[in-house]
Protein backbone atom coordinates (compact mmCIF):
# COMPACT_ATOMS: atom_id res chain seq x y z
CA UNK A 1 0.00 0.00 0.00
CA UNK A 2 1.38 3.46 -0.84
CA UNK A 3 2.23 5.98 1.82
CA UNK A 4 -0.42 8.43 2.97
CA UNK A 5 -0.01 12.15 3.51
CA UNK A 6 -1.60 14.35 6.15
CA UNK A 7 -1.79 17.97 7.26
CA UNK A 8 -2.94 18.85 10.73
CA UNK A 9 -3.21 22.23 12.45
CA UNK A 10 -1.81 22.48 15.98
CA UNK A 11 -3.54 25.39 17.73
CA UNK A 12 -1.28 25.40 20.75
CA UNK A 13 2.20 26.78 21.15
CA UNK A 14 5.16 24.55 21.90
CA UNK A 15 5.33 25.36 25.61
CA UNK A 16 9.12 25.54 25.54
CA UNK A 17 11.84 28.10 24.84
CA UNK A 18 10.62 28.32 21.22
CA UNK A 19 7.05 29.18 22.21
CA UNK A 20 7.20 32.50 20.33
CA UNK A 21 7.12 30.58 17.04
CA UNK A 22 3.35 30.33 17.59
CA UNK A 23 0.89 27.75 16.36
CA UNK A 24 1.83 25.36 13.58
CA UNK A 25 0.76 23.16 10.72
CA UNK A 26 2.20 19.64 10.74
CA UNK A 27 2.62 17.61 7.56
CA UNK A 28 3.25 13.88 7.67
CA UNK A 29 4.16 11.18 5.21
CA UNK A 30 3.10 7.98 6.96
CA UNK A 31 3.85 4.37 6.10
CA UNK A 32 1.23 1.62 6.03
CA UNK A 33 1.54 1.25 9.79
CA UNK A 34 1.01 4.97 10.42
CA UNK A 35 4.59 5.63 11.48
CA UNK A 36 5.93 8.96 10.18
CA UNK A 37 8.47 8.60 7.38
CA UNK A 38 8.89 12.33 6.81
CA UNK A 39 7.50 15.28 8.75
CA UNK A 40 7.37 19.05 8.26
CA UNK A 41 6.39 21.57 10.94
CA UNK A 42 5.47 25.05 9.67
CA UNK A 43 5.17 27.65 12.44
CA UNK A 44 3.15 30.86 12.18
CA UNK A 45 6.29 32.95 12.83
CA UNK A 46 7.92 31.45 9.74
CA UNK A 47 10.16 28.71 11.16
CA UNK A 48 10.03 25.45 9.19
CA UNK A 49 11.39 22.17 10.56
CA UNK A 50 11.87 19.05 8.44
CA UNK A 51 12.58 15.52 9.63
CA UNK A 52 13.07 12.31 7.72
CA UNK A 53 15.75 9.89 6.54
CA UNK A 54 19.16 11.35 7.27
CA UNK A 55 17.78 14.01 9.64
CA UNK A 56 15.59 12.46 12.31
CA UNK A 57 16.14 14.99 15.09
CA UNK A 58 17.81 18.22 16.10
CA UNK A 59 17.73 20.65 19.02
CA UNK A 60 14.16 21.69 18.15
CA UNK A 61 12.52 18.27 17.95
CA UNK A 62 12.38 15.21 15.79
CA UNK A 63 10.49 12.79 13.63
CA UNK A 64 7.42 11.36 15.36
CA UNK A 65 8.15 8.21 17.36
CA UNK A 66 4.69 6.63 17.34
CA UNK A 67 2.13 5.54 14.80
CA UNK A 68 -0.38 8.26 13.93
CA UNK A 69 -3.03 5.57 13.89
CA UNK A 70 -2.39 4.55 17.52
CA UNK A 71 -3.69 7.91 18.78
CA UNK A 72 -7.31 6.84 18.38
CA UNK A 73 -7.93 9.84 16.11
CA UNK A 74 -9.53 9.46 12.70
CA UNK A 75 -6.87 10.88 10.38
CA UNK A 76 -9.02 10.62 7.24
CA UNK A 77 -10.20 14.24 7.64
CA UNK A 78 -6.56 15.39 7.51
CA UNK A 79 -5.45 13.46 4.43
CA UNK A 80 -3.87 15.52 1.64
CA UNK A 81 -2.47 14.77 -1.79
CA UNK A 82 1.16 13.73 -2.10
CA UNK A 83 1.83 16.78 -4.28
CA UNK A 84 0.79 19.11 -1.43
CA UNK A 85 3.17 17.38 0.97
CA UNK A 86 6.02 17.50 -1.55
CA UNK A 87 5.42 21.22 -2.15
CA UNK A 88 5.96 21.93 1.55
CA UNK A 89 8.86 19.45 1.85
CA UNK A 90 10.68 21.08 -1.08
CA UNK A 91 9.88 24.73 -0.20
CA UNK A 92 12.59 27.15 0.79
CA UNK A 93 13.11 27.53 4.51
CA UNK A 94 15.11 25.98 7.28
Order of alpha helices (4+ residues) and beta strands (2+ residues): beta-beta-beta-beta-beta-beta-beta-alpha
